[in-house]
Amino acid sequence: MIYPIRKMGDPCLLMRSSEITAEEFNSPALLQLIEDLQDTQKHLGGVGIAAPQIGINKRLVVIEYYQAEITRYSDVGDCPLKVIINPEIILLDGEQAIFNEGCLSVPGLRGEVSRPQAISYKYYDQFGNLHQGEDNGFFARVMQHECDHLDGILYPMRMQDISKLAFVDVET
């Protein structure tokens, strides 16, 4: 099912989401929520989506993208479906990278956000299996952006220079 996206200003986007419990792993309700997130993300052309964006304050993120389908980013590679539950991110170094981010919950706008380039992460999938890894590419950026949603943070709150927030159709 495709859900409407909650937009900036909605109180559910500003609160910390609750953990998914061990009993919820592999449950019909969780599997349906994951499918709904996938459907909604694909319908809107996103690369990731967090449960709070459809009004469900649970620590759940879905990330999936394929270079051939993304025209707004170059050389990001492919990321087959990752179901990310109760994630933890550790920043690996102080090196920052600036990227022009957008968000389904902040439609029509993009802004320059500086984020740590390299991260270490761990999370559980829908079956309760632990996944761990490191990344310093596009996935690291998307992971940080989507996990921010789980803590009630939208990318404009991370911007150092709000004058860099602009409508997508404004030519620079």
Backbone hydrogen bonds, N-H to C=O, Kabsch-Sander energy under -0.5 kcal/mol:
donor,donor_aa,acceptor,acceptor_aa,energy
3,Y,1,M,-0.6
6,R,53,Q,-3.4
8,M,105,S,-2.8
10,D,7,K,-2.4
13,L,10,D,-1.9
14,L,11,P,-1.7
15,M,12,C,-0.6
17,S,150,L,-3.1
18,S,57,N,-2.1
24,E,21,T,-1.3
25,F,21,T,-0.8
25,F,22,A,-0.7
26,N,126,Q,-2.4
27,S,24,E,-2.0
31,L,27,S,-2.6
32,Q,28,P,-2.2
33,L,29,A,-2.1
34,I,30,L,-2.4
35,E,31,L,-2.0
36,D,32,Q,-2.6
37,L,33,L,-2.5
38,Q,34,I,-2.5
39,D,35,E,-2.7
40,T,36,D,-2.5
41,Q,37,L,-2.8
42,K,38,Q,-2.8
43,H,39,D,-2.3
44,L,40,T,-1.7
45,G,41,Q,-0.8
45,G,42,K,-0.6
46,G,41,Q,-2.2
49,I,62,V,-2.3
51,A,60,L,-2.7
53,Q,50,A,-1.9
54,I,51,A,-2.0
55,G,52,P,-1.8
56,I,51,A,-2.1
57,N,55,G,-0.6
58,K,56,I,-2.1
59,R,18,S,-2.1
60,L,58,K,-2.1
61,V,84,I,-2.6
62,V,49,I,-2.8
63,I,82,K,-2.2
64,E,47,V,-2.0
65,Y,79,C,-2.0
69,E,66,Y,-2.2
70,I,66,Y,-0.8
70,I,67,Q,-1.1
71,T,69,E,-0.6
79,C,65,Y,-3.8
82,K,63,I,-2.5
84,I,61,V,-3.2
84,I,82,K,-0.6
85,I,83,V,-0.6
85,I,124,Y,-2.3
86,N,59,R,-2.5
88,E,122,K,-2.5
90,I,120,S,-3.2
92,L,118,A,-2.3
93,D,118,A,-0.7
97,A,115,R,-2.7
99,F,113,V,-1.9
101,E,99,F,-1.1
101,E,111,G,-2.8
103,C,106,V,-0.5
103,C,109,L,-0.5
106,V,103,C,-1.4
109,L,106,V,-1.4
110,R,166,A,-2.6
111,G,101,E,-2.3
113,V,99,F,-2.7
115,R,97,A,-2.2
115,R,113,V,-0.6
117,Q,95,E,-2.8
119,I,135,D,-2.8
120,S,90,I,-3.0
121,Y,133,G,-2.8
122,K,88,E,-1.9
123,Y,131,H,-2.3
124,Y,85,I,-2.5
125,D,129,N,-2.0
128,G,125,D,-1.9
131,H,123,Y,-3.3
133,G,121,Y,-2.1
135,D,119,I,-2.2
141,R,137,G,-1.4
142,V,138,F,-2.6
143,M,139,F,-3.1
144,Q,140,A,-2.1
145,H,141,R,-2.4
146,E,142,V,-3.0
147,C,143,M,-2.5
148,D,144,Q,-1.8
149,H,145,H,-1.0
149,H,146,E,-0.5
150,L,146,E,-0.7
150,L,147,C,-0.6
151,D,147,C,-0.5
151,D,148,D,-1.6
152,G,149,H,-1.3
153,I,148,D,-2.3
157,M,154,L,-2.2
158,R,155,Y,-1.8
159,M,155,Y,-0.7
159,M,156,P,-0.7
164,K,161,D,-2.3
165,L,162,I,-1.7
166,A,110,R,-2.9
166,A,164,K,-0.5
168,V,108,G,-2.7
170,V,167,F,-1.6
171,E,169,D,-0.5
